[in-house]
Amino acid sequence: MRKPQTFLQIFFLVIVLLLTSSSVLFSSIAHGATAIPDHVTLTWADDPRTTQTITWRTGVTTVGGQVEYAEVANTHSFLNNARVAAAGIAGLKTNLGDMAIHSVTLTGLKSGTRYVYRVGGPGCWSEPRIFTTASAAISGFKFLVFGDSQSINYDVWKSTIRNAYQAHPEAAFFANVGDLVDVGQDYNEWNNWFSAARGVIDTIPAMPITGNHETYTLERQFSMPVFFTAQFNLPPNGPERLKGQVYSFDYGDAHFVMLDSQAGEQAKFVPGMLSEQRIWLEKDLRMTNKKWKIAFIHRPLYNNKNTEANENIERVFRPLFDQYHVDVVFTGHDHVYSRTYPLRDGVRTDTSEKGTVYVASGRSGTKTYRNTISKDWNEFFYSPVDEPNYITVEVMGDVLTVKSFKQSGTLIDAWVIRKATK
């Protein structure tokens, strides 16, 4: 009497497995843009206290993109209280077809306020999401840092970013140190990257930089990071030929500078790009009066590869980091987590008050290296070959605290910089 029931159980199990396998298969098939808004992304192109930049994509035939938004206090009557902002639109040609990238910077927002928003247009809106503006006077804040997320399977990146945000929901934003994807001009990779980051990237701003892989074409030739700059609407205050790739912004009592190390890949497109950045960086650091100075650059000035050095990058940027006492420089490329002693002129100093700490951020995707080693300048070294990692940075008055965690939440390293009270 039990055989028919057993047969049915097995039959339905097989059907479930087939459907599951099919969904995995279909999810990996290349798909272009449609009328439904997706890849909804928060960044800042202006003041985090009173503005919010929102970008998304649709099919190329979609026109008239809009954002509807209201204070969360009015969520119960969102549609009646919502304000409307019209987005700009730009076409993007990809290997998956033409797409439309919509972007708008909301202005005149209240500081320290939660807003509910949706993007799209009549008849085709996204689901509502929430963002929070920075407080007018920020006593302290936390942000997340992710090493290279380039992957074969972006479910790994998905777990890293979602685990990090779930463990630290108070994070104000996140930064990625470049090599977000493996082939920057393959839109299949961006589909997977944005899909994995959904739920975080539309809730807190992303402030990324480019890596060398953002410049790779399908033929493994070099190009400008077109897909990156099209989709991340970042502060337009960088060098003229590198706007959207090099920029700076303030949050609380910290000044952030975001640099581009891909001089080799972009040499024929932007000759002298390192010199152009040096001129810009000197002025940028000279003009800021923030207590903390934090920099991001993909290729490390002090690397952990046994066969690779980045002497040109060190020669250009290290004197300015020394002169203006940049506190921390976050890097990528080597896919290890490490930090140097405080360095000045490439030499270990007694305290962080006299030198800069250089932090290799690790990896948040699938790619690992087995040929990395600890160097003389490293105070701490860890190769995350077992599982990916992420970093939290908390700025609180005169104290900056950095922690590195495995994807699963295990603490790898923790350290502190304290400013001398003046």
Secondary structure, DSSP 8 states (H G I E B T S, - for coil): -HHHHHHHHHHHHHHHHHHHHHHHHHHHS-----SS-EEEEEE-SS-TTT-EEEEEEEETT----EEEEEEGGGGGGHHHH-EEEE-EEEEEEETTEEEEEEEEEE-S--TT-EEEEEEEETTEE---EEEE---SS-SEEEEEEE-B---SSTHHHHHHHHHHHHH-TT---EEE-S--SSSTT-HHHHHHHHHHHTTTTTTS-B-----GGGGB-TTS-B---HHHHHH----S-S-GGGTTTSEEEEETTEEEEE----TTTTTTTSTTHHHHHHHHHHHHHHH---SEEEEE-SS-SS--BSS---HHHHHHHHHHHHHTT--EEEE-SS--EEEE--EETTEE-SSTTTSBEEEEE-BSSS---SSB---TTEEEEE---SS-EEEEEEEETTEEEEEEEETTS-EEEEEEEE----
